[in-house]
Amino acid sequence: MRLLQQKTSRYTEPQKAEKLGLYPYFRIIDSEQETVVSMNGRSVLMFGSNSYLGLTTHPLIKEASKAAVEKYGTGCAGSRFLNGTLDIHIELEKQLAGFVGKEASLVYSTGFQVNIGVIPTVASRHDYILIDELNHASIIEGCRLSYAKVLKFRHNDMKSLEKMLKQCKPERIKLIVVDGVFSMEGDIADLPEIVRLAELYSATVMVDDAHSLGILGVDGAGTASHFGLTDQVDLIMGTFSKSLASIGGFIASDQDTINYIKHHSRSLIFSASIAPASAASVLAAMEVMRQEPERISNLWDLTHYAIDRFRNLGFDIGKTVTPIIPIYVRDTMKTLVLTRKLLDEGIFVNPVVSPAVSKDAALIRFSLMATHTKEQIDTALDSFQRIGKELGIIP
């Protein structure tokens, strides 16, 4: 047996979970991503989706996607750098820049590619990257690809950030990168204080708004808009796979910075461009957001309702203030059992266990969509309460 096969054959954790009937990943859905999905012909309430505004099934967006296929075909067969730039890509970048309040933007094929392409391009050898310890994995990977020195500060701890900034040489680039809304914890970055410290120490601020667009800010424009700090944030990153109902990502900044990234970012230059249908879907999603602002207000109404109910039932949901609600179980096996029992009762949620989080931070990630109803939330919480008591998670 070759060395690779020796290594892979020793990895048996998924098989162990499958034997126990607790394997919670790669579950097959055979319907649209809505508040109710079909799994093996069975209706299941979906509380594990990132489609915060519930737009993946919107008829106007689906029609825009179909029309783009008719006009441009199914793909571009090349990178943006060479033959893969369409007029629809340029229009999308113009609209995105205006949406988040920046001079220019640049579209990538995925959100992950934005972070692994932008971060090492902006910060290089002898520079510094300062990151929150709970940042998304794509930010971590972007740091690994950079030759810059990476400094990690405690989660949303501004004293810890300032301590790290004091370690940096003043003449070098200091890039502070944070999630706007943290994807597992559901809390919001302390952007006002981050911006204040950036000004004090001549640092650059980059905000990953993957889970903020469509939720925070004017018309869902993100974290910087939410705090009125758009001009003080240098780089705004976003994805299309959450509120914008497609797949892809972008970076927005001033014209000179985007020009530099456009000609140096390897994950842009050496990847095929976003499919025409995806670009058209995002353009249509932004138009729907403008036409239907009630989606955002309804999402927040549901968020406050669900947060209050979880807390009143005695669940530990940390410091979340957004539609991402972590239910801390703090035990891997109980988290997997809770996930399985909820699915048996027709409730789909996502377990988050080690190594994604520490073993004592194992949790269920419960996420809301603007198209959920309070009745659906009540149904899910009735199951949470019953199973939570059975497993000793709540009194």
C-alpha positions in Angstrom: 0.0 0.0 0.0 1.4 3.4 -1.0 1.9 6.1 1.7 -1.1 8.1 0.6 -3.4 5.1 0.9 -2.0 4.3 4.3 -2.8 7.8 5.4 -6.3 7.9 4.0 -7.2 4.4 5.1 -6.6 5.5 8.7 -9.2 8.2 8.5 -12.4 6.5 9.7 -14.3 9.1 11.7 -17.1 9.5 9.1 -17.6 5.7 8.9 -17.9 5.6 12.7 -20.5 8.3 12.7 -22.4 6.5 9.9 -22.5 3.3 11.9 -24.1 5.2 14.8 -26.6 6.8 12.4 -25.2 10.2 13.3 -23.3 11.3 10.2 -24.7 14.8 9.6 -22.9 16.0 6.3 -23.6 15.8 2.6 -27.3 15.2 3.3 -29.2 15.1 0.0 -31.9 17.7 -0.8 -34.0 17.1 -4.0 -35.8 20.4 -4.2 -35.4 24.1 -4.3 -33.7 25.8 -1.3 -36.7 27.2 0.5 -38.1 27.2 4.0 -39.4 23.7 3.3 -37.2 21.3 1.3 -37.7 17.8 0.1 -35.4 15.0 1.3 -36.1 11.6 0.0 -39.6 12.7 -0.8 -40.2 14.0 2.7 -40.9 17.6 3.6 -38.4 19.1 6.1 -38.2 22.6 7.6 -35.0 24.3 6.5 -33.1 26.2 9.3 -29.7 25.6 7.8 -29.6 27.8 4.8 -27.6 31.0 4.2 -30.3 32.3 1.8 -31.2 35.0 4.4 -33.6 36.9 2.1 -35.1 33.8 0.6 -34.3 34.9 -2.9 -33.0 31.6 -4.5 -36.5 30.8 -5.8 -37.6 34.3 -6.7 -39.2 34.2 -10.2 -37.6 37.4 -11.4 -34.1 36.1 -10.5 -34.8 32.7 -12.1 -35.9 34.4 -15.3 -32.9 36.7 -15.3 -30.7 33.6 -15.0 -32.5 31.8 -17.9 -32.2 34.9 -20.1 -28.5 35.1 -19.5 -28.0 31.5 -20.6 -30.0 32.2 -23.8 -27.8 35.3 -24.6 -24.3 34.2 -23.4 -24.4 30.4 -23.1 -23.5 28.5 -19.9 -19.9 29.6 -19.4 -17.1 31.9 -20.5 -14.4 29.3 -21.2 -11.7 31.5 -19.8 -10.5 33.9 -17.1 -11.5 37.5 -16.7 -7.9 38.4 -17.6 -8.2 37.0 -21.1 -11.4 36.0 -22.9 -13.8 35.7 -20.0 -14.9 39.3 -19.4 -18.5 40.0 -20.6 -20.4 43.2 -20.6 -22.6 41.7 -17.8 -19.6 41.4 -15.6 -18.7 45.0 -16.0 -22.3 46.1 -15.3 -22.3 43.8 -12.2 -19.1 45.4 -10.9 -20.5 48.9 -11.4 -23.7 48.0 -9.5 -21.8 46.3 -6.7 -19.5 49.3 -6.2 -22.5 51.6 -6.0 -24.3 49.2 -3.7 -21.6 49.2 -1.0 -20.5 52.8 -1.6 -17.1 52.3 -3.2 -15.5 53.6 -6.4 -14.9 50.2 -8.0 -15.3 46.5 -7.5 -14.0 43.3 -8.9 -15.9 40.0 -9.3 -14.4 36.6 -8.6 -15.9 33.1 -9.2 -16.4 32.3 -5.5 -16.2 34.2 -2.2 -13.4 31.9 -1.1 -11.3 33.0 -4.1 -11.8 36.6 -3.1 -10.0 36.1 0.2 -7.3 33.9 -1.0 -6.7 36.3 -3.9 -7.0 39.7 -2.3 -5.3 39.2 1.1 -1.9 38.0 -0.2 -2.0 40.6 -3.0 -2.6 43.5 -0.6 -0.1 42.4 2.2 3.2 40.9 1.2 6.6 40.2 2.7 7.5 42.4 5.8 3.9 43.6 6.0 1.3 42.6 8.7 -2.1 41.0 8.7 -4.2 41.2 11.8 -7.1 38.9 12.1 -9.9 38.0 14.5 -9.4 34.5 15.9 -12.9 33.5 14.7 -12.6 34.8 11.2 -13.8 32.5 8.3 -11.5 29.8 7.0 -11.1 31.6 3.7 -9.4 34.5 5.5 -7.1 32.0 7.2 -6.2 30.5 3.9 -5.6 33.9 2.4 -3.2 34.6 5.2 -1.3 31.4 4.7 -0.7 32.3 1.0 0.8 35.7 2.0 4.4 36.2 3.1 3.2 38.8 5.6 3.4 38.3 9.3 0.0 37.2 10.7 -1.1 38.4 14.1 -4.3 36.9 15.6 -6.3 38.9 18.2 -8.9 37.6 20.6 -12.5 37.6 19.3 -13.9 41.1 19.1 -11.4 42.2 21.8 -10.1 45.6 20.9 -7.5 45.7 23.6 -6.0 42.6 22.1 -6.1 44.2 18.6 -4.3 47.3 19.9 -1.7 45.1 21.5 -1.0 43.5 18.2 -0.9 46.8 16.3 1.7 48.1 18.7 4.0 45.2 17.7 3.9 46.3 14.0 6.6 48.4 12.4 5.0 51.8 11.6 6.4 52.0 8.0 4.8 48.7 6.9 1.3 47.9 5.6 -0.9 46.7 8.4 -4.1 45.0 7.1 -6.8 44.4 9.6 -9.3 41.7 8.3 -12.5 40.8 10.1 -15.9 39.2 9.4 -18.6 41.8 9.5 -21.0 39.2 10.9 -19.3 36.1 12.3 -20.7 33.1 10.4 -21.0 30.7 13.4 -21.4 33.1 16.4 -23.8 35.6 14.8 -22.3 38.6 16.5 -21.1 41.8 14.7 -17.5 43.1 14.5 -16.8 46.1 16.6 -16.1 48.1 13.5 -16.2 51.6 15.1 -13.4 50.7 17.4 -11.5 48.9 14.7 -11.7 52.0 12.5 -10.5 54.2 15.3 -7.5 52.0 16.0 -6.7 51.8 12.3 -6.6 55.5 12.1 -4.4 55.7 15.2 -1.9 53.2 13.8 -2.2 53.9 10.1 -3.7 50.5 9.3 -5.9 49.4 6.5 -9.3 47.8 7.2 -10.9 45.0 5.2 -14.4 43.7 6.1 -15.7 40.3 4.9 -19.4 41.0 4.5 -20.3 37.4 3.3 -22.9 37.2 6.0 -23.7 40.9 6.4 -25.0 41.8 2.9 -28.7 41.7 2.8 -28.9 41.9 6.6 -27.1 44.9 7.9 -26.9 48.5 6.6 -29.0 50.7 4.4 -30.8 48.4 1.9 -28.6 45.6 3.1 -25.4 47.2 2.1 -23.4 45.6 4.9 -21.5 46.3 8.1 -19.7 49.5 7.1 -23.1 51.0 6.1 -24.7 49.8 9.3 -22.2 51.8 11.3 -22.0 54.7 8.9 -18.3 54.0 8.3 -18.2 53.2 4.6 -15.6 55.9 3.9 -13.3 54.6 6.7 -13.3 51.0 5.6 -10.8 50.4 2.8 -11.8 47.1 1.4 -15.3 45.5 1.4 -15.6 41.9 0.5 -18.9 40.1 -0.2 -20.3 36.8 -1.6 -23.2 36.0 -3.8 -24.1 32.6 -2.2 -26.0 34.0 0.7 -28.5 36.9 0.4 -27.7 37.4 -3.3 -29.0 34.0 -4.4 -26.2 32.8 -6.6 -22.5 31.9 -6.4 -19.4 34.1 -6.6 -17.8 37.0 -4.8 -16.4 40.5 -5.0 -14.0 43.0 -3.5 -14.8 46.7 -3.5 -12.4 49.6 -2.9 -11.0 52.8 -4.4 -10.2 52.7 -8.1 -6.4 52.4 -7.7 -6.6 49.5 -5.3 -9.0 47.6 -7.5 -6.7 48.2 -10.5 -3.7 46.9 -8.6 -5.7 43.8 -7.4 -7.0 43.2 -10.9 -3.5 42.8 -12.3 -1.9 40.9 -9.4 -4.5 38.6 -7.8 -3.7 35.0 -8.9 -7.1 33.5 -8.0 -8.7 36.0 -10.4 -6.1 35.8 -13.2 -5.9 32.0 -13.2 -9.5 31.1 -12.7 -12.4 30.9 -15.1 -14.8 33.8 -14.8 -18.2 33.7 -13.1 -20.9 32.1 -15.3 -23.3 34.6 -17.1 -26.3 33.1 -15.3 -24.7 33.7 -11.9 -23.9 37.3 -12.8 -27.4 38.0 -14.0 -28.9 36.4 -10.9 -26.9 38.8 -8.6 -28.0 41.8 -10.7 -31.6 40.7 -10.4 -31.2 40.0 -6.6 -30.0 43.5 -6.0 -33.0 44.9 -7.9 -35.4 42.7 -5.9 -33.8 44.0 -2.7 -34.5 47.5 -3.8 -38.1 46.7 -4.8 -38.9 44.6 -1.8 -37.3 46.2 1.3 -39.9 44.5 3.5 -37.8 41.3 3.2 -35.1 42.8 5.4 -37.5 44.2 8.0 -39.3 40.8 8.1 -36.0 39.0 8.6 -35.2 41.2 11.6 -38.7 40.7 13.1 -38.2 36.9 12.8 -34.7 37.2 14.3 -35.8 39.1 17.4 -38.7 36.7 17.8 -36.5 33.5 17.6 -33.7 34.9 19.8 -36.1 35.8 22.5 -37.8 32.4 22.4 -34.5 30.5 22.5 -33.3 32.5 25.5 -36.6 32.1 27.3 -36.4 28.3 26.8 -33.0 28.4 28.5 -30.7 27.7 25.6 -27.2 29.2 25.5 -27.1 31.2 22.3 -24.1 33.4 23.1 -23.9 37.0 21.9 -25.7 36.7 18.6 -27.8 39.7 17.4 -28.4 38.5 13.8 -30.3 35.8 11.9 -27.5 33.4 12.7 -28.3 31.8 16.0 -25.8 29.4 17.6 -27.2 26.9 20.1 -24.3 26.0 22.2 -24.4 22.3 23.3 -20.7 22.1 24.2 -20.5 18.4 23.7 -19.8 16.7 20.3 -21.9 13.6 20.8 -24.9 15.5 22.1 -24.6 17.9 19.2 -24.7 15.1 16.7 -27.6 13.3 18.5 -29.6 16.6 18.7 -29.0 17.1 14.9 -30.2 13.6 14.1 -33.3 13.8 16.4 -34.3 17.1 15.0 -34.0 15.8 11.4 -36.2 12.8 12.4 -38.8 15.4 13.4 -38.5 17.2 10.1 -36.1 20.0 11.2 -32.9 20.6 9.3 -30.1 22.4 11.2 -26.3 22.3 10.9 -24.0 20.9 13.6 -20.6 22.6 14.1 -18.1 20.4 16.0 -14.4 20.0 16.4 -12.1 20.8 14.6 -14.3 23.6 13.2 -14.7 24.8 16.8 -13.1 23.7 20.0 -14.7 20.7 21.6 -16.2 22.8 24.4 -17.9 25.1 21.8 -19.8 22.5 19.8 -23.0 24.1 18.6 -26.1 23.9 16.4 -26.2 26.6 13.8 -29.8 27.8 13.4 -30.3 30.3 10.6 -33.3 32.3 9.5 -34.7 33.3 6.1 -37.0 36.3 5.5 -39.5 33.8 4.1 -39.9 31.8 7.3 -43.0 32.2 9.3 -43.3 32.5 13.1 -45.4 29.3 13.0 -42.4 27.4 11.4 -40.1 28.8 14.0 -42.5 27.7 16.8 -42.6 24.2 15.3 -38.8 24.0 15.3 -38.5 25.4 18.8 -41.1 22.9 20.2 -38.8 20.1 18.9 -35.7 21.9 20.3 -37.3 22.2 23.7 -38.5 18.6 23.9 -35.2 17.1 22.7 -33.1 19.6 24.6 -34.7 18.5 27.9 -34.3 14.9 26.9 -30.6 15.3 26.3 -30.0 17.5 29.4 -29.1 20.6 27.3 -31.7 22.7 29.0 -33.4 22.2 32.4 
